[in-house]
């Protein structure tokens, strides 16, 4: 499907990229939102009213805000919830149960989110940065480098848009509730720490200050920024931590996940252990299975030995190859043997499903195809 994308040329002009993102209530804590209202010459309670429309009722249409005087509604919407993301294109697969959305930000930058409906849950995978500076060679986003961090408002807007799509029954099966959020789209979430943290509060704060979704339903992935994991430990927010490990040995990891030259496998796992201990949450190890690169039996054995007494779960992800890449997914028999070896060490292991393959499902691929 992605190959049928129309040729559309995007122009990225420098001055536009430097434009500041308009401020949005999702950038602020509930207290700061009230201060903002006062600063704008409004009573503090107006901030709560707008928060309630935005987070509780998922409404961005001021015409429906009947508790606010009609002549004030548009102004409040402009001041508090300016439109930060605009849908450029959606592509679907899995009979409409998977939908990838491409968003244009106010400065022309493109980011992606993916909404996936399962029988028991609906998950959105969102982007925390435009591009990514981590430079993992197997990843489409990594190839393009980092354009900029997203603001908390831009991150939250992807989530609220997904929640709206669920509530309005846009996915087959009728209206549903957005239940899970994963920070596994474009970007390294812990490299944009403050905005990601504000977004996490927006997700987990109860209505009217946030979406009221349990921290346990949120997953934050990282390539292993140990300083970020250490900060997260002290936030008192028990989200699931996902470590994108991809190989258990430093030698290969230095090239597959270049940040490994700063924080080695051992240090990353120690930080994840500390996180698990503090939050009581099992962490996950994400492992892209790449044919003849990281799928050998000796690596499965090393990974099993590393993880056998840890509070960790392994997700094996068949690689979704970047167009033109020399790397591809592991053979099914190698994948099965990898699972068998890990399980022989008592390490819980799941082979992830590969939702969204035919729609440039891996992060960054739709944006890359679109720009081309
Ligand atoms: S795999 Fe993740 S961390 Fe690595 S370059 Fe891609 S988006 Fe960034």
Boltz pocket constraint, residues with backbone or C-beta under 6 A from the ligand:
constraints:
  - pocket:
      binder: B
      contacts: [[A, 131], [A, 132], [A, 133], [A, 134], [A, 135], [A, 136], [A, 139], [A, 140], [A, 141], [A, 142], [A, 143], [A, 185], [A, 186], [A, 187], [A, 188], [A, 223], [A, 363]]
      max_distance: 6.0
